[in-house]
Amino acid sequence: MNNRDIEAAWKYHDATKHSFWSIRNNPHFLDWENRPLPFKIYPEIEPIPVPRDLPQTGISAVSAISETVPSARTDSIPDLQDLARILYFSAGITKHRSHPGGDVYFRAAACTGALYEIELYVVCGDLAGLDAGVYHFNPADVSLRLLRKGDFRANLTQAAAMEPAVARAPMALLCTGTYWRNAWKYQARTYRHFGWDNGTLLANMLAVSAASGLPAKIVLGFVDVEVNRLLDLDTRREVSLCVVPVGHTSEGSLPPAREVPALGLETVPLSGREVEYPAMREMHDASSLASEEEVAQWRDKHLVSVSLRLTDAAVALQPLPQEEQPKDTIEQVILRRGSTRTFDKAASITLRQLSTILDSATRGIPADFLQPPGTQLNDLYLIVHSVEGLKPGAYFYLREQNTLELLKQGEFRGEAYRLGLEQQLPADACVNIFFLADLKRILERYGNRGYRAVQLEAGAIGGRMYLATYAQRLGATGLTFFDDEVTNFFSPHAKGKSAIFLLAIGKPLKRVR
Ligand SMILES: Cc1cc2nc3c(=O)[nH]c(=O)nc-3n(C[C@H](O)[C@H](O)[C@H](O)COP(=O)(O)O)c2cc1C
């Protein structure tokens, strides 16, 4: 299959839409006996514990998500403590709860169903405290496991078609998605969740890297088979999603690429039995890049911005000035975060609070597919219920102008309940932020890989919004939605766009610690 054959992405997207009828005609019951293990375990490899007692960065969450990445011109070489901080605050266990269905180990970033299908790996040269190698990170025992000994950064750089951030990075973190761990609950829709859940994790990863003074960038352009082989993945079950080079070295050339023999390492099965959903495999294959040339060409594709006109109905955002922004550090905010389960319907938030969230989360994700920097694939539409200083109604966010355009005024709590899959959370929140994208334009530019990009970008911006919300001691939750009804609600403005992601923000009934 070919990345340019974009019927594949349309087919997957259309087949995995939620609608009133799809939910009723395809009821899915969870088989708790067959619930997948939330961790990847290599029983035969010795763990290498990573430090847990880490110095705080002292950088506030709002600046960690909104300030531009530290300059990559000077050397910034992470050590084992930096790596440990980034791993823990991206994917570490932050809370534990016992439920009738079993224990849940909640992690640093929000994840659909708390199923944690995103795994992290490290590819590094020699770092202070850690020898060069390819490692897997297991949050269960906060340890690395060495999969390959030696410096494999040249292999990664080749696979990424010489992307400069990868070539100059002392280490790279690699994210993969494990189908069954999430598909147990969400079936074929899991491929969308790969992007969302990887994205929220990346929001933390980018913020903690920035707070540690290390540049980091999301690289989505790579030869899939090469990266999968480097990590020795069983690609029927688990596939590489992105590469994140961290740090910068001006040191000359990398040691040459090495042989990458198959390892066939044993891992503990996730469940007694697994169900395969071919639609996801097809979507993944169709969005794979097959050669360095294809990666290089793919990376050259830019999305031309569409300029939007301001209308009379525009309201200027009022983000908090820097001196009034909350000072809690990125680490404190990540530990505090946890999706709101019940919003206080009688509460409101202020326009300043909402403005700070929108402004700080949309200053541009550093990613190879977002050129020039600051480009954004997703458009943001809002349903405002109770924001002091804003009339209740539906709005469009004009990012360049930092304004909200009123599309229609009114109380839309009932509509929000319905659009958010008939859940109470979007009805009781103060505001719902819907991400919609012009998939036609994106797929024409980036091929099927654009589908991965748009989902992942939404998760990363949504993840930043989570952080900006909890920094202000408010609450948020990701939500799923009835696809076409979302587009219809925001039309004619949103005509032709596709619903990608949804985040509800408000005041939790339980106070945020
Ligand atoms: C993209 C996304 C979609 C979500 N959708 C829903 C949803 O539809 N309903 C819901 O109650 N929670 C939803 N959640 C919240 C997750 O259930 C929650 O993140 C997970 O249980 C982990 O808990 P935590 O966020 O408190 O760490 C969603 C989260 C994300 C990131």
Ligand as a Chemical Component Dictionary entry (heavy atoms), coordinates in Angstrom:
data_LIG
# 
_chem_comp.id                   LIG 
_chem_comp.type                 NON-POLYMER 
_chem_comp.pdbx_formal_charge   0 
_chem_comp.three_letter_code    LIG 
# 
loop_
_chem_comp_atom.comp_id 
_chem_comp_atom.atom_id 
_chem_comp_atom.alt_atom_id 
_chem_comp_atom.type_symbol 
_chem_comp_atom.charge 
_chem_comp_atom.model_Cartn_x 
_chem_comp_atom.model_Cartn_y 
_chem_comp_atom.model_Cartn_z 
_chem_comp_atom.pdbx_ordinal 
LIG C1  C1  C 0 -8.377  11.547 24.259 1  
LIG C2  C2  C 0 -9.091  11.168 25.511 2  
LIG C3  C3  C 0 -10.430 10.821 25.454 3  
LIG C4  C4  C 0 -11.110 10.507 26.623 4  
LIG N1  N1  N 0 -12.442 10.211 26.556 5  
LIG C5  C5  C 0 -13.157 10.038 27.702 6  
LIG C6  C6  C 0 -14.571 9.867  27.666 7  
LIG O1  O1  O 0 -15.186 9.843  26.594 8  
LIG N2  N2  N 0 -15.221 9.738  28.852 9  
LIG C7  C7  C 0 -14.587 9.777  30.057 10 
LIG O2  O2  O 0 -15.227 9.673  31.099 11 
LIG N3  N3  N 0 -13.210 9.931  30.117 12 
LIG C8  C8  C 0 -12.496 10.079 28.976 13 
LIG N4  N4  N 0 -11.121 10.261 29.030 14 
LIG C9  C9  C 0 -10.427 10.297 30.314 15 
LIG C10 C10 C 0 -9.659  8.994  30.564 16 
LIG O3  O3  O 0 -10.562 8.017  30.969 17 
LIG C11 C11 C 0 -8.561  9.233  31.612 18 
LIG O4  O4  O 0 -7.560  10.022 31.014 19 
LIG C12 C12 C 0 -7.949  7.934  32.089 20 
LIG O5  O5  O 0 -8.868  7.214  32.883 21 
LIG C13 C13 C 0 -6.689  8.188  32.882 22 
LIG O6  O6  O 0 -6.965  8.944  34.022 23 
LIG P1  P1  P 0 -6.314  10.344 34.344 24 
LIG O7  O7  O 0 -6.491  11.223 33.155 25 
LIG O8  O8  O 0 -7.076  10.830 35.552 26 
LIG O9  O9  O 0 -4.869  10.128 34.641 27 
LIG C14 C14 C 0 -10.421 10.525 27.866 28 
LIG C15 C15 C 0 -9.068  10.845 27.892 29 
LIG C16 C16 C 0 -8.398  11.142 26.740 30 
LIG C17 C17 C 0 -6.935  11.484 26.794 31 
# 
loop_
_chem_comp_bond.comp_id 
_chem_comp_bond.atom_id_1 
_chem_comp_bond.atom_id_2 
_chem_comp_bond.value_order 
_chem_comp_bond.pdbx_ordinal 
LIG C1  C2  SING 1  
LIG C2  C3  SING 2  
LIG C2  C16 DOUB 3  
LIG C3  C4  DOUB 4  
LIG C4  N1  SING 5  
LIG C4  C14 SING 6  
LIG N1  C5  DOUB 7  
LIG C5  C6  SING 8  
LIG C5  C8  SING 9  
LIG C6  O1  DOUB 10 
LIG C6  N2  SING 11 
LIG N2  C7  SING 12 
LIG C7  O2  DOUB 13 
LIG C7  N3  SING 14 
LIG N3  C8  DOUB 15 
LIG C8  N4  SING 16 
LIG N4  C9  SING 17 
LIG N4  C14 SING 18 
LIG C9  C10 SING 19 
LIG C10 O3  SING 20 
LIG C10 C11 SING 21 
LIG C11 O4  SING 22 
LIG C11 C12 SING 23 
LIG C12 O5  SING 24 
LIG C12 C13 SING 25 
LIG C13 O6  SING 26 
LIG O6  P1  SING 27 
LIG P1  O7  DOUB 28 
LIG P1  O8  SING 29 
LIG P1  O9  SING 30 
LIG C14 C15 DOUB 31 
LIG C15 C16 SING 32 
LIG C16 C17 SING 33 
# 
